[in-house]
Amino acid sequence: MMEYVITNGRLYTEEHVLPKGYIKVKNGQITAIEEGDYEGQLETIDAQGHHIIPGFIDIHIHGGYGEDVMDASEEGLKHLAKNLLSEGTTSFLATTMTQSDENVEQALRTIARYKDKQNRTEGAEILGIHLEGPFISEHKVGAQNPAFVQRPSVKKVQHFQDVANQLIKIITFAPEVEGALETVEALHEEIIFSMGHTAATFEEANQAVEYGAQHITHLYNAATSFEHRNPGVFGAAWTNERLATEIIVDGVHSHPAAVAIAYKQKGNQRFYLITDAMRAKGMPEGAYDLGGQTVHVKGSEARLATGSLAGSILRMNEGLENLKQYTGASLEELWRVTSLNQAQALGVSDQKGSLKVGKDADLVILDHSSQVMTTIKGGKPYRFD
């Protein structure tokens, strides 16, 4: 299907919603967006009145469908990427964990090799790497392995970046540890530094913003909580307008009311829906490996033997539906927290993140309960209804 038309859809663009319209796709790009019925001769895909929004961009995902980024397997990345299309995810940041330098570097090299040869229509596209650790606090490790926590330095980050072929886009770090602020100050123009797994105070978090920190990693998890006399990292996330925040909207990592509070504080332009998913996503209940630690999955929860949450098994479309329910916001308001915000942060909004002529045809067609009917990646359609 080199050229075709998606008809009879409710289209969500940056400017407005078209209650009924169509999108022309040619050679993997959007060539027209029009209101009304299509009356030409091109082959068509009938959206059946469903919602058409940009494909999801997950900037924090460790794995799923039996695969993990830290396995350092090109076949594993290919399998993960293909299966992510089933949840509407068309692009992602392959996310590492706090492990030995050898394991981290092996994963970075594998991601770089795979990205270099990836067929961008055969699965969700790797846009880069999210390095979650090892530059975190040993006091807030969560499901990370404390044995491999280390202090950041400009030299060490540049080394990892060289190994990764310059693909590291986000680094989760603890701003209060030795070397953190100097590293952020030196490198924040080329890498997004995201505060997470941190014991920082409210003041330390805000100070880090002055040095160049921009994001909060999985808000409400593995950081200092809000108290009325000690607002912590969560308070900084809510009140500092220069900070954008990720959040896992699975109903497990955060209470629905806490999600609603975060959305009210940050709005739909400083908020990123993520999954933080691990290999058990899309798999049966049971025991799974995460960074050398055993994770037990039951129902919608993934936990270490200690009881600590260990990533999620959330699908992006499920997170969007949860967000609609928790906040009462409409899809017209929320679609951008799954795509455009991420594309803008990563510097790819000229190609991805919204329905616009000239952008990649990375799209998802959702029914009214956010179930994926069709995902279109680089113009290639995949049906899931």
BELUR-V575035 format. One line per field, one symbol per residue. phi: phi as a letter, one per 20 degrees, with the letter a starting at -180 (. if undefined). psi: psi as a letter, one per 20 degrees, with the letter a starting at -180 (. if undefined). A space follows every 50 residues. Layout:
phi: ???
psi: ???
//
This chain:
phi: .fbbcedlcedddfeadegbabcecblncfdacceneecedffcdeflme edcfgfceebberqlndbgfflcfffffffgfffffdnedbbdfdecfcf ggffffffffgfffffdfffdeagefercdeeneedefecfmefeffdfb eebgfffffgfffelmefdccebdfeegnfffffgfcffdceedfalcdf egffffffffepfccdekgnclbfeecfdbfmffffffdefeddcfbedd mdfbfgfffffffffemedcccfcdlfdffgmdffqdceclndedddbmd dccfgfnffcmccfdffffffgfgffdmfefgeegffdbfgffffemcff dcobebgnegedccddefdmffebdddlneececf
psi: nhprporlqoporhhrpohpaqppppljqpiqoqqaqpjaiqqqooikjr porqqqoojnpharkjqphiilphhghggggghhhijjpiqropprroaq gggghggggggggghhipoiiirppoibpoonrjlapiilhcjqohhjpr qqqgggghgghghjlkiohppproiiqpighhgghhjiiiqpppprlqkq rgghghhhhhijqhrppmpiplrprpqhinhahhhgghioiipqpqpomi ighqqhhhghgghhghajikpoprhkqahipjrrqapqpokjqpppppcj qoqrhiipqmarkqqghghggghgghhjqrhhhihhiifggggghikjii hriroppirqmoqpoqaikkppgppookipqppj.
//
